[in-house]
């Protein structure tokens, strides 16, 4: 039963409904008149009856963040995405109660600081405070800014508290393993509140994902993922199989090389302590900075290797 019909049942006396031609005492009959506008009112029995329900206005596109760094648009632009935020805390450490959304924001800020200090790239954060963004808005920001690289920062969790180490995910509609598929499913649910998908995208977007341009984008992302593991290995402990593949919504920009960086397991005591500490966050930032610098140096040189 629709909301409008239900409101009509509550607001209208059964006798008034029964007295109308074709009226049904239970449901108001086929001739009950319902209108949608900006309020609620019910008229006396025998008069024209209407229910008005506020439906609100469409929200505008999320505001673009500020681009920081040298005022030279020829320099590459890196967009750093701090995973989760707002009502969505992400994973929570069973050891100290630290929330993924807070750790990812601290890591994003540390990465931004190191990248800006290099003077070789421009940087923007999808969020610089504790706010919620649907997944499509996150990579949408990178696309609207025409970013050259998109890095979504996360921290994992597992039932096995011995599991530890960082991993880097790139897009594939076929997951590399069952664990990758599980993680993608969990992360993609960040868009869903009370059963409503806040980020459902149109068929046009789905069609774009099949475009040949995304194949090159995915290849560049995979190259960066391997480079990130190599350059950050001295600073961060990685899993044995660190580069993985899964269908993360946040990686589905067809024209922006994108990776999801799982920096460790909050469910593991050692990883959690590392990610919470300032020293650990600086190490993550240095690893990302070195990989980014080499990545763009290679792109400029045209080797791609």
VEXDREN-2710 file (C-alpha; in Angstrom, 1 decimal):
% VEXDREN-2710
k/r/px/py/pz
1/UNK/0.0/0.0/0.0
2/UNK/1.4/3.4/-0.9
3/UNK/2.2/6.1/1.6
4/UNK/-0.5/8.4/0.1
5/UNK/-3.2/5.8/0.4
6/UNK/-2.2/5.0/3.9
7/UNK/-2.4/8.7/4.9
8/UNK/-5.8/8.9/3.3
9/UNK/-7.0/6.0/5.4
10/UNK/-5.8/7.7/8.5
11/UNK/-7.1/11.2/7.8
12/UNK/-10.5/10.4/6.2
13/UNK/-13.4/9.1/8.3
14/UNK/-14.6/5.7/7.0
15/UNK/-18.2/7.0/6.7
16/UNK/-17.1/9.7/4.2
17/UNK/-15.5/7.0/2.0
18/UNK/-18.4/4.7/2.2
19/UNK/-20.8/7.5/1.1
20/UNK/-19.0/8.1/-2.2
21/UNK/-20.0/6.3/-5.4
22/UNK/-17.5/3.4/-5.9
23/UNK/-16.0/4.1/-2.5
24/UNK/-14.6/1.4/-0.3
25/UNK/-14.7/1.8/3.5
26/UNK/-11.3/0.2/3.8
27/UNK/-9.3/1.7/1.0
28/UNK/-11.1/4.8/-0.2
29/UNK/-12.3/3.4/-3.5
30/UNK/-11.0/4.1/-7.0
31/UNK/-12.4/7.7/-6.9
32/UNK/-10.4/8.9/-3.9
33/UNK/-8.3/11.8/-5.0
34/UNK/-4.7/12.2/-3.8
35/UNK/-2.4/15.1/-4.6
36/UNK/1.3/15.6/-3.9
37/UNK/2.6/19.1/-2.9
38/UNK/4.2/20.8/0.0
39/UNK/2.1/20.1/3.1
40/UNK/-0.6/18.0/4.6
41/UNK/-4.3/18.8/4.8
42/UNK/-7.6/16.9/4.9
43/UNK/-11.0/18.4/4.0
44/UNK/-14.4/17.8/5.6
45/UNK/-16.3/14.6/4.6
46/UNK/-18.2/15.2/1.4
47/UNK/-15.7/17.7/0.1
48/UNK/-12.8/17.2/-2.3
49/UNK/-10.2/15.3/-0.3
50/UNK/-6.5/15.6/-0.7
51/UNK/-3.3/14.6/1.0
52/UNK/-0.1/16.5/0.3
53/UNK/3.3/15.1/1.0
54/UNK/6.6/17.0/0.9
55/UNK/9.0/15.3/-1.5
56/UNK/11.9/17.8/-1.4
57/UNK/14.1/19.1/-4.2
58/UNK/16.9/17.2/-6.0
59/UNK/20.2/17.8/-4.3
60/UNK/22.9/19.5/-6.4
61/UNK/26.2/17.8/-7.2
62/UNK/28.6/17.7/-4.3
63/UNK/30.9/20.7/-4.2
64/UNK/34.3/20.2/-5.6
65/UNK/37.2/20.3/-3.1
66/UNK/40.0/22.8/-3.3
67/UNK/43.1/21.8/-5.4
68/UNK/46.3/22.4/-3.4
69/UNK/49.8/22.8/-4.6
70/UNK/51.6/24.8/-7.3
71/UNK/49.5/26.9/-9.5
72/UNK/50.6/25.1/-12.6
73/UNK/47.9/23.1/-14.3
74/UNK/50.5/21.2/-16.3
75/UNK/51.4/19.3/-13.1
76/UNK/49.6/16.0/-12.4
77/UNK/46.6/16.1/-10.1
78/UNK/46.2/13.3/-7.5
79/UNK/42.9/12.9/-5.7
80/UNK/43.1/11.2/-2.3
81/UNK/39.9/9.6/-1.0
82/UNK/39.6/9.0/2.7
83/UNK/37.3/6.0/2.9
84/UNK/34.0/6.1/4.9
85/UNK/33.0/9.1/7.0
86/UNK/29.9/10.7/8.6
87/UNK/27.4/8.1/9.7
88/UNK/29.6/5.3/8.2
89/UNK/32.5/4.5/10.6
90/UNK/33.9/1.7/8.5
91/UNK/35.8/-1.0/10.3
92/UNK/36.3/-0.6/14.1
93/UNK/39.3/-1.9/15.9
94/UNK/38.4/-4.5/18.6
95/UNK/41.6/-3.4/20.5
96/UNK/41.2/0.3/21.0
97/UNK/37.9/1.1/19.3
98/UNK/39.6/3.2/16.6
99/UNK/37.3/3.8/13.6
100/UNK/38.4/3.3/10.0
101/UNK/36.9/6.7/9.0
102/UNK/39.2/8.6/11.4
103/UNK/42.3/6.6/10.4
104/UNK/41.7/7.0/6.7
105/UNK/41.2/10.8/7.1
106/UNK/44.5/11.1/9.1
107/UNK/46.3/9.0/6.4
108/UNK/44.8/11.1/3.6
109/UNK/46.0/14.3/5.3
110/UNK/49.5/12.8/5.8
111/UNK/49.7/11.7/2.2
112/UNK/48.6/15.1/1.0
113/UNK/51.3/16.8/3.1
114/UNK/54.1/14.7/1.7
115/UNK/52.9/15.0/-1.9
116/UNK/52.6/18.8/-1.5
117/UNK/56.1/19.0/0.1
118/UNK/57.5/17.4/-3.1
119/UNK/56.3/20.3/-5.2
120/UNK/55.8/18.0/-8.1
121/UNK/52.0/17.3/-8.0
122/UNK/48.8/19.0/-7.2
123/UNK/46.5/17.3/-4.6
124/UNK/42.8/17.3/-3.7
125/UNK/41.0/15.4/-0.9
126/UNK/37.5/14.1/-1.6
127/UNK/36.7/14.9/2.1
128/UNK/38.8/16.9/4.5
129/UNK/36.4/16.4/7.5
130/UNK/34.0/13.8/8.9
131/UNK/31.4/13.8/6.2
132/UNK/29.6/11.0/4.2
133/UNK/30.0/10.7/0.4
134/UNK/28.3/8.0/-1.7
135/UNK/30.8/6.0/-3.7
136/UNK/29.9/7.5/-7.0
137/UNK/30.5/11.0/-5.6
138/UNK/34.0/10.0/-4.6
139/UNK/35.2/9.0/-8.0
140/UNK/32.9/11.6/-9.6
141/UNK/35.0/14.3/-7.8
142/UNK/38.2/12.9/-9.4
143/UNK/36.5/12.8/-12.9
144/UNK/35.2/16.4/-12.6
145/UNK/38.6/17.6/-11.5
146/UNK/40.2/15.7/-14.4
147/UNK/42.5/13.9/-12.0
148/UNK/45.5/12.0/-13.3
149/UNK/45.3/9.5/-10.4
150/UNK/42.8/8.5/-7.7
151/UNK/43.8/6.7/-4.5
152/UNK/41.0/5.5/-2.1
153/UNK/42.5/4.9/1.3
154/UNK/41.0/2.2/3.6
155/UNK/41.8/-0.1/6.5
156/UNK/40.6/-3.7/6.5
157/UNK/39.1/-6.0/9.1
158/UNK/38.8/-9.8/9.4
159/UNK/37.5/-12.4/11.8
160/UNK/41.0/-13.9/11.9
161/UNK/42.9/-11.4/14.1
162/UNK/46.2/-12.9/12.9
163/UNK/45.5/-11.6/9.4
164/UNK/47.7/-8.5/8.7
165/UNK/49.4/-6.5/6.0
166/UNK/48.5/-4.0/3.4
167/UNK/47.1/-4.7/-0.1
168/UNK/46.2/-2.7/-3.2
169/UNK/43.1/-3.3/-5.3
170/UNK/42.4/-2.4/-8.8
171/UNK/39.2/-2.9/-10.8
172/UNK/38.0/-6.1/-12.3
173/UNK/34.5/-7.4/-12.7
174/UNK/35.9/-10.8/-11.7
175/UNK/37.4/-10.9/-8.3
176/UNK/40.9/-12.4/-7.9
177/UNK/39.8/-14.5/-4.9
178/UNK/36.9/-15.0/-2.5
179/UNK/38.3/-12.6/0.0
180/UNK/38.6/-9.9/-2.6
181/UNK/34.9/-10.5/-3.5
182/UNK/33.9/-10.4/0.1
183/UNK/35.7/-7.1/0.7
184/UNK/34.2/-5.5/-2.4
185/UNK/30.7/-6.5/-1.4
186/UNK/31.2/-5.0/2.1
187/UNK/32.7/-1.8/0.8
188/UNK/30.1/-1.4/-1.9
189/UNK/27.4/-1.6/0.8
190/UNK/28.5/1.8/2.1
191/UNK/26.0/3.4/-0.3
192/UNK/23.0/1.5/1.3
193/UNK/21.1/3.0/4.2
194/UNK/17.9/1.3/5.4
195/UNK/17.8/-0.7/2.3
196/UNK/18.0/2.3/0.0
197/UNK/20.9/2.5/-2.5
198/UNK/21.9/6.1/-2.3
199/UNK/24.3/5.8/-5.3
200/UNK/22.4/3.7/-7.8
201/UNK/23.8/4.7/-11.2
202/UNK/22.1/4.7/-14.5
203/UNK/22.4/2.4/-17.4
204/UNK/24.6/5.0/-19.1
205/UNK/27.3/4.6/-16.5
206/UNK/27.1/0.9/-16.8
207/UNK/27.6/1.2/-20.5
208/UNK/30.6/3.5/-20.0
209/UNK/32.3/0.8/-18.0
210/UNK/32.5/-1.4/-21.0
211/UNK/34.2/1.3/-23.1
212/UNK/37.6/0.5/-24.4
213/UNK/39.1/3.6/-22.8
214/UNK/38.7/2.0/-19.4
215/UNK/40.9/-0.9/-20.4
216/UNK/43.9/1.5/-20.7
217/UNK/42.9/3.2/-17.5
218/UNK/42.8/-0.2/-15.7
219/UNK/46.3/-1.1/-17.1
220/UNK/47.7/2.2/-15.8
221/UNK/46.1/1.6/-12.4
222/UNK/47.6/-1.9/-12.3
223/UNK/51.1/-0.5/-13.1
224/UNK/50.7/2.0/-10.3
225/UNK/49.5/-0.7/-7.8
226/UNK/52.7/-2.8/-8.5
227/UNK/54.8/0.3/-8.2
228/UNK/53.2/1.3/-4.9
229/UNK/53.9/-2.1/-3.4
230/UNK/57.5/-2.0/-4.5
231/UNK/58.2/1.5/-3.3
232/UNK/56.3/1.3/0.0
233/UNK/57.6/-2.2/1.0
234/UNK/60.4/-0.6/3.1
235/UNK/57.9/1.3/5.1
236/UNK/54.8/-0.9/5.2
237/UNK/54.3/-4.6/5.7
238/UNK/52.3/-6.0/2.7
239/UNK/50.4/-9.3/2.4
240/UNK/52.0/-12.1/0.4
241/UNK/49.6/-11.5/-2.5
242/UNK/49.3/-7.7/-2.2
243/UNK/47.9/-6.7/-5.6
244/UNK/44.3/-7.9/-5.9
245/UNK/41.3/-7.4/-8.1
246/UNK/37.6/-6.8/-7.4
247/UNK/34.6/-4.9/-8.5
248/UNK/34.7/-1.9/-6.2
249/UNK/32.3/0.8/-7.2
250/UNK/34.7/3.5/-6.1
251/UNK/37.2/2.4/-8.7
252/UNK/34.8/2.6/-11.7
253/UNK/35.8/5.9/-13.2
254/UNK/36.3/4.9/-16.8
255/UNK/39.0/7.6/-17.5
256/UNK/40.9/8.0/-14.2
257/UNK/43.5/5.4/-13.1
258/UNK/42.2/4.3/-9.6
259/UNK/43.4/2.1/-6.8
260/UNK/42.0/1.2/-3.4
261/UNK/44.8/1.0/-0.8
262/UNK/44.0/-1.2/2.2
263/UNK/46.7/0.0/4.5
264/UNK/46.4/-2.8/7.0
265/UNK/43.9/-4.7/9.3
266/UNK/42.3/-2.8/12.2
267/UNK/41.4/-6.3/13.6
268/UNK/45.1/-7.0/14.0
269/UNK/46.8/-5.5/17.1
270/UNK/50.1/-4.7/15.4
271/UNK/48.5/-3.2/12.3
272/UNK/46.1/-1.2/14.3
273/UNK/48.8/0.3/16.5
274/UNK/50.9/1.1/13.4
275/UNK/48.0/2.9/11.6
276/UNK/46.9/4.9/14.6
277/UNK/50.4/6.1/15.3
278/UNK/51.9/9.3/13.8
279/UNK/55.0/7.4/12.9
280/UNK/53.0/4.7/11.0
281/UNK/51.0/7.3/9.1
282/UNK/54.2/9.1/8.0
283/UNK/55.5/5.8/6.7
284/UNK/52.4/5.2/4.7
285/UNK/52.6/8.7/3.3
286/UNK/56.2/8.4/2.3
287/UNK/55.5/5.1/0.5
288/UNK/52.7/6.7/-1.5
289/UNK/54.7/9.8/-2.2
290/UNK/57.6/7.8/-3.7
291/UNK/55.3/5.7/-5.8
292/UNK/53.5/8.7/-7.1
293/UNK/56.7/10.6/-8.1
294/UNK/58.1/7.6/-10.0
295/UNK/54.7/6.9/-11.6
296/UNK/54.4/10.4/-13.1
297/UNK/58.1/10.5/-14.0
298/UNK/57.6/7.4/-16.1
299/UNK/54.4/8.7/-17.6
300/UNK/56.1/11.9/-18.6
301/UNK/59.1/10.0/-20.0
302/UNK/56.7/7.8/-21.9
303/UNK/58.1/4.5/-20.8
304/UNK/55.2/3.5/-18.5
305/UNK/57.6/1.0/-16.9
END
